[in-house]
Amino acid sequence: MPVVWIPSLLRTLTAEEERVVVPGRTVREVVENLNARYPGVKGRLCEEEQLKPHIAVAVNGEVTPEGLQQRIEETSEVHFIPALSGGSPSWSLCFPPHPHLPPPGGKG
């Protein structure tokens, strides 16, 4: 089954697992199976049945423009890659603030 590497910002939903094995023949199936095991994952990765604009997916080390439709193999490695940005307002809605870090802007 495909191995999914979990970004650190999603690990609160996966009991801090950094990689998990889930079935799926497409990225969409992998996301659905991840969400069945770890509720809330899909909401952090997708909106309206597509990956959020600031999330990329890499399969076997290659970022793919196919998004959720990308086919994967039993031996595939899947990485969800959050974009690094300079404080986009939409970014802050996707991931909750880290409990041990100051909020954006350094005040807190």
Backbone as CSV, one residue per row, in Angstrom:
resi,resn,N_x,N_y,N_z,CA_x,CA_y,CA_z,C_x,C_y,C_z
1,MET,0.845,-1.183,0.000,0.000,0.000,0.000,0.887,1.242,0.000
2,PRO,0.373,2.341,-0.544,1.154,3.579,-0.577,1.509,4.077,0.827
3,VAL,2.682,4.689,0.926,3.129,5.322,2.163,2.875,6.819,2.013
4,VAL,2.206,7.400,2.994,1.917,8.832,2.978,2.736,9.498,4.076
5,TRP,3.528,10.480,3.672,4.306,11.282,4.617,3.426,12.434,5.062
6,ILE,3.259,12.575,6.364,2.351,13.566,6.936,3.128,14.835,7.269
7,PRO,2.701,15.997,6.724,3.380,17.244,7.094,3.232,17.505,8.590
8,SER,4.217,18.137,9.173,4.211,18.352,10.625,2.958,19.078,11.098
9,LEU,2.413,19.962,10.283,1.234,20.714,10.696,-0.044,19.868,10.732
10,LEU,0.007,18.672,10.196,-1.151,17.776,10.248,-0.993,16.661,11.272
11,ARG,0.147,16.577,11.872,0.414,15.440,12.755,-0.416,15.436,14.023
12,THR,-0.992,16.560,14.392,-1.891,16.551,15.550,-3.111,15.679,15.266
13,LEU,-3.448,15.515,13.990,-4.586,14.674,13.614,-4.213,13.208,13.469
14,THR,-2.923,12.921,13.332,-2.478,11.544,13.097,-1.720,10.970,14.295
15,ALA,-2.011,11.474,15.481,-1.331,11.010,16.693,0.179,11.118,16.548
16,GLU,0.616,12.198,15.886,2.030,12.518,15.675,2.757,11.546,14.744
17,GLU,2.020,10.701,14.035,2.648,9.819,13.050,3.197,10.667,11.910
18,GLU,4.414,10.404,11.482,4.978,11.172,10.372,4.796,10.474,9.036
19,ARG,4.478,9.210,9.075,4.126,8.499,7.850,3.152,7.394,8.199
20,VAL,2.226,7.176,7.296,1.213,6.141,7.490,1.025,5.396,6.170
21,VAL,0.549,4.187,6.267,0.276,3.361,5.103,-1.237,3.284,4.957
22,VAL,-1.732,3.697,3.788,-3.172,3.642,3.524,-3.403,3.154,2.096
23,PRO,-4.510,2.460,1.870,-4.805,2.003,0.515,-5.275,3.154,-0.368
24,GLY,-5.150,2.955,-1.659,-5.665,3.911,-2.629,-4.936,3.789,-3.950
25,ARG,-5.699,3.998,-5.032,-5.092,3.965,-6.364,-4.975,5.354,-6.974
26,THR,-5.563,6.336,-6.294,-5.414,7.735,-6.680,-5.163,8.544,-5.411
27,VAL,-4.686,9.761,-5.585,-4.495,10.634,-4.423,-5.833,10.859,-3.733
28,ARG,-6.908,10.997,-4.494,-8.246,11.176,-3.899,-8.584,10.010,-2.967
29,GLU,-8.351,8.771,-3.412,-8.643,7.610,-2.565,-7.770,7.605,-1.317
30,VAL,-6.533,7.997,-1.465,-5.635,8.072,-0.313,-6.156,9.099,0.688
31,VAL,-6.575,10.271,0.201,-7.105,11.305,1.096,-8.360,10.799,1.800
32,GLU,-9.253,10.147,1.068,-10.479,9.613,1.675,-10.151,8.573,2.755
33,ASN,-9.194,7.708,2.474,-8.817,6.685,3.449,-8.081,7.284,4.647
34,LEU,-7.266,8.298,4.395,-6.636,9.018,5.517,-7.703,9.641,6.405
35,ASN,-8.689,10.272,5.776,-9.732,10.949,6.532,-10.595,9.959,7.319
36,ALA,-10.802,8.766,6.770,-11.561,7.745,7.498,-10.821,7.323,8.763
37,ARG,-9.501,7.264,8.670,-8.685,6.860,9.820,-8.414,8.029,10.760
38,TYR,-8.202,9.215,10.179,-7.862,10.419,10.948,-8.811,11.542,10.553
39,PRO,-9.998,11.590,11.153,-10.981,12.605,10.774,-10.402,14.024,10.852
40,GLY,-10.714,14.795,9.829,-10.249,16.175,9.769,-9.133,16.393,8.766
41,VAL,-8.459,15.327,8.357,-7.350,15.466,7.410,-7.847,16.043,6.086
42,LYS,-8.943,15.510,5.579,-9.453,15.986,4.289,-9.781,17.474,4.334
43,GLY,-10.356,17.926,5.421,-10.692,19.337,5.557,-9.481,20.243,5.560
44,ARG,-8.353,19.736,6.007,-7.123,20.524,6.002,-6.447,20.517,4.633
45,LEU,-6.678,19.459,3.847,-6.012,19.332,2.553,-6.868,19.781,1.367
46,CYS,-8.185,19.670,1.508,-9.063,19.867,0.351,-10.148,20.899,0.619
47,GLU,-10.622,21.466,-0.485,-11.835,22.275,-0.458,-12.564,22.031,-1.768
48,GLU,-13.858,21.824,-1.654,-14.695,21.560,-2.821,-14.113,20.491,-3.733
49,GLU,-13.748,19.389,-3.150,-13.269,18.210,-3.872,-12.004,18.424,-4.711
50,GLN,-11.154,19.357,-4.279,-9.829,19.493,-4.879,-8.856,19.923,-3.801
51,LEU,-7.574,19.745,-4.071,-6.583,20.191,-3.098,-6.676,21.694,-2.933
52,LYS,-6.474,22.158,-1.715,-6.453,23.598,-1.477,-5.332,24.222,-2.300
53,PRO,-5.491,25.484,-2.682,-4.507,26.121,-3.566,-3.085,26.140,-3.025
54,HIS,-2.926,26.134,-1.722,-1.584,26.207,-1.143,-1.007,24.835,-0.786
55,ILE,-1.666,23.759,-1.235,-1.182,22.401,-0.976,-0.772,21.766,-2.307
56,ALA,0.445,21.251,-2.347,0.902,20.487,-3.507,1.022,19.033,-3.086
57,VAL,0.990,18.149,-4.059,1.193,16.734,-3.769,2.329,16.229,-4.652
58,ALA,3.223,15.481,-4.026,4.325,14.850,-4.749,4.158,13.343,-4.621
59,VAL,4.289,12.668,-5.744,4.213,11.216,-5.773,5.558,10.708,-6.263
60,ASN,6.172,9.892,-5.437,7.496,9.350,-5.752,8.503,10.447,-6.077
61,GLY,8.438,11.516,-5.304,9.421,12.586,-5.424,9.140,13.620,-6.484
62,GLU,8.032,13.502,-7.220,7.711,14.470,-8.261,6.393,15.154,-7.962
63,VAL,6.434,16.487,-7.907,5.208,17.254,-7.711,4.357,17.086,-8.962
64,THR,3.093,16.810,-8.760,2.207,16.545,-9.883,1.117,17.604,-9.997
65,PRO,0.819,18.038,-11.221,-0.281,18.974,-11.418,-1.641,18.281,-11.431
66,GLU,-1.658,16.957,-11.381,-2.906,16.197,-11.458,-3.730,16.251,-10.175
67,GLY,-3.110,16.656,-9.079,-3.835,16.772,-7.820,-4.474,15.465,-7.389
68,LEU,-5.746,15.517,-7.014,-6.441,14.343,-6.498,-6.613,13.244,-7.540
69,GLN,-6.538,13.582,-8.813,-6.717,12.591,-9.870,-5.448,11.776,-10.143
70,GLN,-4.328,12.185,-9.574,-3.069,11.490,-9.830,-3.164,10.024,-9.418
71,ARG,-2.856,9.146,-10.339,-2.841,7.710,-10.045,-1.570,7.373,-9.274
72,ILE,-1.688,6.418,-8.385,-0.534,5.974,-7.611,-0.486,4.457,-7.598
73,GLU,0.680,3.937,-7.292,0.909,2.491,-7.272,0.986,2.006,-5.825
74,GLU,0.951,0.711,-5.670,1.060,0.094,-4.338,2.334,0.513,-3.613
75,THR,3.399,0.771,-4.355,4.697,1.095,-3.751,4.981,2.598,-3.724
76,SER,3.990,3.421,-4.055,4.209,4.871,-4.131,4.419,5.495,-2.765
77,GLU,5.174,6.599,-2.781,5.290,7.472,-1.617,4.586,8.773,-1.975
78,VAL,3.726,9.223,-1.079,2.928,10.422,-1.312,3.281,11.448,-0.244
79,HIS,3.582,12.659,-0.697,3.884,13.770,0.204,2.913,14.910,-0.068
80,PHE,2.284,15.426,0.973,1.487,16.640,0.855,2.375,17.777,1.322
81,ILE,2.532,18.776,0.462,3.494,19.842,0.709,2.762,21.165,0.864
82,PRO,2.701,21.700,2.088,2.093,23.017,2.270,3.022,24.093,1.734
83,ALA,2.440,25.074,1.063,3.234,26.181,0.534,3.786,27.011,1.678
84,LEU,4.955,27.533,1.478,5.526,28.476,2.430,5.157,29.859,1.940
85,SER,4.549,30.625,2.819,4.112,31.947,2.389,4.480,32.973,3.441
86,GLY,4.271,34.207,3.072,4.588,35.311,3.962,3.418,35.761,4.797
87,GLY,2.564,34.861,5.188,1.481,35.230,6.101,0.159,35.461,5.419
88,SER,-0.126,34.717,4.373,-1.399,34.844,3.685,-2.536,34.628,4.672
89,PRO,-3.564,35.476,4.647,-4.681,35.289,5.573,-5.335,33.918,5.440
90,SER,-5.423,33.395,4.217,-6.061,32.097,4.054,-5.230,30.981,4.670
91,TRP,-3.918,31.144,4.704,-3.032,30.135,5.292,-3.360,29.921,6.764
92,SER,-3.608,31.008,7.485,-3.853,30.891,8.918,-5.155,30.164,9.223
93,LEU,-6.069,30.087,8.256,-7.323,29.387,8.481,-7.173,27.877,8.325
94,CYS,-6.103,27.445,7.674,-5.938,26.028,7.372,-5.357,25.245,8.533
95,PHE,-4.447,25.840,9.230,-3.777,25.143,10.308,-3.912,25.957,11.586
96,PRO,-4.291,25.311,12.667,-4.432,26.048,13.923,-3.076,26.546,14.405
97,PRO,-3.072,27.601,15.234,-1.802,28.103,15.749,-1.091,27.038,16.576
98,HIS,0.204,27.059,16.510,0.996,26.119,17.300,0.950,26.573,18.753
99,PRO,0.690,25.656,19.693,0.520,26.067,21.089,1.781,26.606,21.754
100,HIS,2.955,26.336,21.182,4.199,26.763,21.829,4.921,27.850,21.062
101,LEU,4.314,28.390,20.015,4.943,29.447,19.227,4.100,30.709,19.289
102,PRO,4.734,31.874,19.207,3.951,33.097,19.210,3.144,33.202,17.932
103,PRO,2.049,33.960,17.942,1.254,34.120,16.734,2.032,34.897,15.681
104,PRO,1.562,34.874,14.413,2.251,35.642,13.373,2.419,37.090,13.793
105,GLY,3.553,37.647,13.486,3.855,39.014,13.892,4.658,39.062,15.177
106,GLY,4.802,37.924,15.850,5.651,37.843,17.035,5.045,38.364,18.304
107,LYS,3.785,38.754,18.305,3.164,39.266,19.524,2.365,38.153,20.176
108,GLY,2.338,38.150,21.451,1.535,37.126,22.095,1.875,36.865,23.456
